[in-house]
């Protein structure tokens, strides 16, 4: 019979395994794209960009927009910004690769949508590998990122389709042990 050890402080134990200093979490501030960067990404004038919604671990759903996590080590859904995070790492594999996805109805049918995923890498010197998905036309692209804290996904408008989505899946191996922290996801569109 296997003996299961009860953790005294499961949050602290998970943070230790992920090699994250708990005091660091209090000072985390995600990098967020500026309005100018968003307008450049969607190819529009600054006045035409509308930010619809921001989703995060403590607000994963609003209306028909929802966020889901795959193989997260821990999700802290505290109202405090520093404790409103989800922790992921390739060092702890599961049945599916670590990642997240968002599904939403088109904010403005017939317009491009930009999904901005705000994350922090535990070790900015490492190369993080992700597969980035976008829907409704199920396409993906493999990217390698280091030092960056925003992954953006531009979704082109599709005639007659009103449900859109985007997601990222980590491709790093267990041996690479690339841990990361998800802060929030913002959806913008061209008005």
HELIX and SHEET records of a PDB file:
HELIX    1   1 UNK A   10  UNK A   17  1                                   8    
HELIX    2   2 UNK A   22  UNK A   25  1                                   4    
HELIX    3   3 UNK A   35  UNK A   42  1                                   8    
HELIX    4   4 UNK A   46  UNK A   48  5                                   3    
HELIX    5   5 UNK A   81  UNK A   83  5                                   3    
SHEET    1   A 4 UNK A  49  UNK A  56  0                                        
SHEET    2   A 4 UNK A 179  UNK A 190 -1                                        
SHEET    3   A 4 UNK A  84  UNK A  89 -1                                        
SHEET    4   A 4 UNK A  74  UNK A  77 -1                                        
SHEET    1   B 4 UNK A  49  UNK A  56  0                                        
SHEET    2   B 4 UNK A 179  UNK A 190 -1                                        
SHEET    3   B 4 UNK A 113  UNK A 121 -1                                        
SHEET    4   B 4 UNK A 150  UNK A 155 -1                                        
SHEET    1   C 6 UNK A  61  UNK A  62  0                                        
SHEET    2   C 6 UNK A  65  UNK A  70 -1                                        
SHEET    3   C 6 UNK A  99  UNK A 105 -1                                        
SHEET    4   C 6 UNK A 163  UNK A 170 -1                                        
SHEET    5   C 6 UNK A 128  UNK A 135 -1                                        
SHEET    6   C 6 UNK A 139  UNK A 145 -1                                        
END                                                                             
